[in-house]
Amino acid sequence: NHFFAFFARSLFSKQKFPLMAGFLHPGGKFASHAVAAALLLVLLHCVPIHADPALRGQSPPTVTATSVAFNATSTLRMLYYSMMAYCPSTQPVESWTCPMCTAPAARVGTSVAWMSNTCLGTRGFVTRLEGSTDVVVAFRGSNNTANWIMDFDFVGNTPSCFQGAPDRAKIHQGFQASYLSIQSQFLQAISAFQSDPVCSTSQCKVHFTGHSLGAALATIAAADFVSRKAGGSALTYGSLTTFGSPRVGNQILASWMGQMLGAIPTPGSKLVATRLVNNNDIVTALPPMAAGYVHIGTGVWEKPKAGQPDTYSICNDGSGQEDFLCNLRIADSITDHIHYMGVEVKC
C-alpha cells in the first residue's frame, strides 16, 4: 500500500491535478494509503488507452505461444548480457570471466566497447560474439532498484527528439536524457563495426538488450539505430529483448518504434521485439497507462510455478495497444522485478 500510495500521489501532483491531489496528499480529505492504493489500481487496470485516430478500429492480431517461436535459450542468453552490464568493473567482462560470462548459455564476445555517463549513471557495452555475425548492445539498469522506483516521475514526458519520429510522439524525459548522454558513444561504437572484417564481409545483426532502466535504454537505442540506418551496409537490426521494462513513451511513439522494431509478429514468425514480464513485476506497470504511456514490443508473461519450470505466455499486443488480460494483475513486486528466468538479475 505504501508503494501504491506514493505512485498515486506522484501521478496526481498538486500542481497538475489540485482536485485529485486534495484526496490523496497528506492532509487531504481522504489521504489514507488504502484509498490511494485503490484509486491507483483502478487507473492502472481499468482506464482505457485513447487510441490515436489513425489506429482506431484496428484490432491487435491474435498471437499464441504455438504460432510464434519464443526461444527460451536465446532469451536467457540475452538476459546474461543484460546482467553483465551490471558488473561494477569492466575487466571481468572484457576478459569474459564474470559469473554470467562463463554461463553455458552465454557466448564469448570479442573486444568490448563501453558506453558510460557518470553523472546520470548510464552504462552499457557493445561487442561482437566470437565466431558469429551477432553484435550485442547491452544497457545497465539502476544500481538501486527500490530508490529508482520511489524517484519515478510519471508525468515527465517530453517531445521526442529522435530522427524521423512523428509529430506528437512523446517520450519519458528521464529515459531520453539518459540515452542522449551516451548516444555519441553508442553511435561511435556501432560505426566501428563497419570496418570489422566479419561484418564488412557478412552483414552483422545487432541485438539490443537490457533490464529495468536498461530495458528502456535498449528500446530507445534500437529505434535510434534503425531510424538513422546507423549500421550502413555492414550492420542490420537483429532483435530487441528486454526484461522488466517500464513504458517508454506515449502511444504515437510506441506505434512508430514498434513498426520499426518488428514488435507485431505474424503467425509462424520468430519474436524480434520481446518484452519479458516476470509475474507481478512492479516496474512493468510504470509509468501507468493513465498518464498516456504505452509499452513497446510483444509482451511475454513469465509465470513461475513452485517446483516446476516457468511457463511463458505470449501477450496479444497490437500496434500502440496492450493486451488487457496480460495487464490484469496486481503488479506490486520488486522481488519479481529483480528475478527473471529463475535467476537474480545482477553481475
C-alpha positions in Angstrom: 0.0 0.0 0.0 2.8 2.4 0.7 4.2 1.9 -2.8 0.8 2.4 -4.4 0.1 5.5 -2.3 3.4 7.0 -3.4 2.6 6.3 -7.1 -0.8 7.8 -6.9 0.5 10.9 -5.2 3.3 11.2 -7.8 0.8 10.9 -10.7 -1.6 13.4 -9.2 0.7 16.2 -8.3 -0.8 19.3 -6.5 0.4 21.5 -9.4 -1.3 19.5 -12.2 -4.3 17.9 -10.5 -5.2 20.0 -7.5 -8.6 18.5 -7.0 -7.5 14.9 -7.0 -4.4 15.8 -5.0 -6.7 17.1 -2.3 -7.9 13.5 -1.8 -4.5 11.8 -1.9 -1.9 14.0 -0.4 -1.2 14.2 3.4 -3.8 16.5 4.9 -6.3 15.8 2.1 -9.9 14.7 2.8 -9.1 11.1 2.0 -5.4 10.7 2.5 -5.2 7.1 3.7 -2.9 4.7 1.9 -5.8 2.4 1.2 -7.7 5.0 -0.8 -4.6 5.9 -2.7 -3.9 2.3 -3.5 -7.5 1.6 -4.6 -7.5 4.6 -6.9 -4.2 3.7 -8.5 -5.3 0.1 -9.1 -8.4 1.4 -11.0 -6.2 3.7 -13.0 -3.6 1.0 -13.9 -6.1 -1.6 -14.9 -9.4 0.0 -15.8 -8.7 3.2 -17.7 -8.7 2.5 -21.4 -6.0 3.9 -23.7 -7.4 6.6 -26.0 -6.2 5.4 -29.4 -4.6 7.6 -32.0 -7.2 8.4 -34.7 -5.2 6.6 -37.3 -5.2 3.4 -35.2 -8.9 3.4 -34.1 -10.9 0.5 -35.2 -7.9 -1.8 -35.6 -7.7 -5.0 -33.5 -4.5 -6.5 -32.3 -3.5 -9.6 -34.2 -4.2 -12.9 -32.4 -0.8 -14.4 -31.4 -0.4 -17.6 -29.4 2.6 -19.4 -27.9 2.1 -22.1 -30.5 2.0 -19.7 -33.5 5.1 -17.7 -32.5 8.5 -19.0 -31.9 9.6 -18.0 -28.4 13.1 -19.3 -27.8 13.8 -19.5 -24.1 17.5 -20.4 -24.7 18.3 -17.4 -26.8 16.2 -15.2 -24.5 18.2 -16.4 -21.5 21.4 -15.6 -23.3 20.3 -12.0 -23.8 19.4 -11.9 -20.0 23.0 -12.9 -19.3 24.3 -10.0 -21.4 21.9 -7.6 -19.6 23.4 -8.9 -16.3 27.0 -8.4 -17.5 26.2 -4.7 -17.8 25.7 -4.5 -14.0 29.3 -5.6 -13.3 31.0 -2.8 -11.3 34.3 -3.4 -13.1 34.9 -3.6 -16.8 37.8 -6.0 -16.6 35.8 -9.2 -15.9 33.6 -8.6 -18.9 36.5 -7.6 -21.1 38.3 -10.8 -20.2 35.0 -12.8 -20.2 35.5 -14.1 -16.7 32.5 -12.6 -14.9 29.9 -15.0 -13.4 27.5 -14.7 -16.3 30.3 -14.6 -18.9 31.1 -18.3 -18.2 27.5 -19.5 -18.1 26.7 -22.3 -20.5 24.1 -20.3 -22.5 26.5 -17.3 -22.9 28.7 -17.0 -25.9 32.1 -15.3 -25.7 32.4 -11.8 -27.1 35.3 -10.2 -28.9 36.6 -6.8 -27.9 34.2 -4.8 -25.7 33.4 -1.1 -26.2 31.9 0.6 -23.2 29.5 3.5 -23.0 29.0 5.5 -19.8 28.0 8.8 -18.3 29.0 9.1 -14.6 26.6 12.0 -13.8 23.5 10.1 -14.9 24.8 6.6 -14.1 24.1 5.4 -17.6 26.2 2.5 -18.7 26.4 -0.3 -21.3 28.6 -2.1 -23.7 28.8 -3.3 -27.4 30.6 -6.4 -28.5 30.5 -8.9 -31.4 30.2 -12.5 -30.4 33.1 -14.6 -31.2 32.8 -16.7 -34.4 29.5 -15.2 -35.4 27.9 -12.2 -37.1 25.9 -11.3 -34.0 26.6 -7.9 -32.3 25.2 -7.3 -28.8 24.3 -4.0 -27.3 23.5 -4.2 -23.6 22.5 -1.5 -21.1 22.7 -1.5 -17.3 19.6 -0.9 -15.2 19.6 1.2 -12.0 22.1 0.4 -9.2 19.4 0.8 -6.6 16.1 -0.5 -7.9 14.0 0.4 -4.8 15.2 4.0 -4.8 14.8 4.3 -8.5 11.2 3.3 -8.3 10.5 5.7 -5.5 12.0 8.6 -7.6 10.0 7.7 -10.7 8.4 10.7 -12.4 5.3 9.6 -14.2 4.2 12.8 -15.8 7.6 13.8 -17.1 7.2 13.1 -20.8 8.6 15.4 -23.5 8.5 15.6 -27.3 10.9 13.0 -28.8 13.9 14.5 -30.5 14.8 11.4 -32.5 15.3 11.3 -36.2 12.1 10.5 -38.1 9.9 10.5 -35.0 6.3 11.6 -35.9 4.7 14.7 -34.6 3.1 14.4 -31.1 5.4 11.4 -30.3 6.4 11.9 -26.6 9.0 10.1 -24.5 9.8 9.9 -20.8 12.2 12.8 -20.3 14.4 10.9 -17.9 14.9 8.0 -20.3 15.6 10.3 -23.2 18.2 12.3 -21.2 19.9 9.1 -20.1 20.2 7.8 -23.6 21.3 11.1 -25.1 24.1 11.2 -22.5 25.8 8.2 -24.2 24.3 8.4 -27.7 27.5 9.6 -29.3 29.5 6.8 -27.7 26.9 4.3 -28.9 27.0 5.5 -32.5 30.8 5.6 -32.5 31.0 2.0 -31.2 28.5 0.9 -33.8 30.2 2.7 -36.6 33.5 0.9 -35.7 31.9 -2.4 -36.8 31.5 -1.1 -40.4 35.2 -1.8 -40.8 35.1 -5.1 -38.9 36.3 -7.9 -41.2 33.4 -10.2 -40.3 30.7 -7.5 -40.6 32.1 -5.9 -43.8 32.1 -9.3 -45.5 28.9 -10.9 -44.0 26.4 -8.3 -42.7 26.2 -8.5 -38.9 22.9 -8.4 -36.9 22.7 -6.1 -33.9 20.8 -7.4 -30.9 19.7 -5.0 -28.1 19.0 -5.9 -24.5 18.7 -4.5 -21.0 16.9 -4.9 -17.7 14.8 -2.3 -15.9 16.1 1.2 -16.8 18.5 -0.6 -19.2 15.5 -2.1 -21.0 14.1 1.4 -21.7 17.5 2.5 -23.0 17.9 -0.6 -25.2 14.4 0.1 -26.7 15.4 3.7 -27.4 18.8 2.8 -28.8 17.3 0.1 -31.1 14.8 2.6 -32.5 17.5 5.2 -33.0 19.8 2.7 -34.7 17.0 1.7 -37.2 15.7 5.2 -37.9 19.1 6.7 -38.7 20.4 3.5 -40.5 23.4 3.8 -38.3 24.9 0.4 -39.4 25.4 1.3 -43.0 25.7 -1.8 -45.2 27.7 -3.7 -42.6 25.1 -3.9 -39.8 21.3 -4.5 -39.7 18.8 -4.7 -36.9 18.5 -8.2 -35.4 16.3 -8.1 -32.3 15.3 -6.3 -29.1 15.0 -8.4 -25.9 14.1 -6.6 -22.7 13.4 -7.7 -19.1 11.3 -5.7 -16.7 10.9 -2.7 -19.0 9.0 0.3 -17.9 6.8 2.1 -20.5 9.0 4.4 -22.6 6.5 6.9 -24.2 3.1 7.6 -25.5 1.0 5.6 -28.0 2.3 7.5 -31.0 5.9 6.9 -30.1 5.1 3.2 -29.2 3.4 2.7 -32.6 6.3 4.3 -34.5 9.0 2.4 -32.6 7.1 -0.9 -32.7 6.7 -0.8 -36.5 10.4 -0.2 -37.0 11.4 -2.9 -34.5 9.0 -5.6 -35.7 7.0 -5.6 -32.5 4.0 -7.2 -34.0 4.9 -10.8 -35.1 3.0 -12.8 -37.7 1.9 -16.4 -37.1 4.9 -18.7 -37.6 7.5 -16.0 -37.2 10.1 -15.5 -34.5 9.8 -12.8 -31.9 12.2 -10.0 -32.7 11.0 -7.5 -30.2 10.4 -9.4 -27.0 9.5 -7.7 -23.7 9.7 -10.3 -20.9 7.4 -9.6 -17.8 8.0 -11.7 -14.7 4.8 -12.4 -12.9 3.9 -9.2 -10.9 6.9 -7.1 -11.7 6.1 -3.6 -10.4 8.2 -1.7 -12.9 6.4 -3.2 -15.9 3.2 -1.3 -14.8 5.1 2.1 -14.8 4.6 4.8 -15.9 0.8 4.0 -15.9 -1.4 3.9 -18.9 -3.5 6.6 -17.3 -0.6 9.0 -17.8 -0.5 8.3 -21.5 2.2 5.7 -21.6 2.2 2.5 -23.8 4.6 -0.5 -23.9 6.7 -1.3 -27.0 7.3 -4.8 -28.1 5.4 -8.1 -27.8 5.0 -8.9 -24.1 5.9 -12.4 -22.9 4.4 -13.1 -19.4 6.6 -15.3 -17.3 4.7 -17.3 -14.7 6.7 -19.1 -12.0 5.4 -22.4 -10.7 6.8 -23.8 -7.5 8.9 -26.9 -8.2 8.2 -26.7 -11.9 9.7 -24.8 -14.9 8.4 -21.3 -15.5 5.7 -21.0 -18.2 5.6 -18.3 -20.8 2.5 -16.8 -22.4 2.6 -14.5 -25.5 0.6 -11.4 -24.9 -1.9 -10.2 -27.6 -0.3 -6.8 -28.1 -1.0 -4.6 -31.1 0.5 -1.5 -32.7 0.3 1.1 -29.9 -2.0 -1.2 -27.9 -1.6 -3.5 -24.9 -3.2 -6.8 -24.2 -5.7 -6.1 -21.4 -5.5 -9.7 -20.0 -1.7 -9.5 -19.7 -2.1 -6.4 -17.6 -4.9 -7.8 -15.4 -2.7 -8.4 -12.4 -1.5 -6.7 -9.2 1.9 -5.5 -10.3 3.4 -4.7 -6.9 6.5 -6.9 -6.6 10.1 -5.6 -6.5 11.2 -9.3 -6.0 9.7 -10.2 -9.3 11.5 -7.3 -10.9 14.9 -8.4 -9.9 14.4 -12.1 -10.8 14.0 -13.3 -14.3 14.0 -16.8 -15.8 14.9 -18.3 -12.4 17.9 -16.1 -11.7 18.6 -12.9 -9.8 19.5 -10.1 -12.2 22.9 -9.0 -11.0 26.5 -9.3 -12.1 
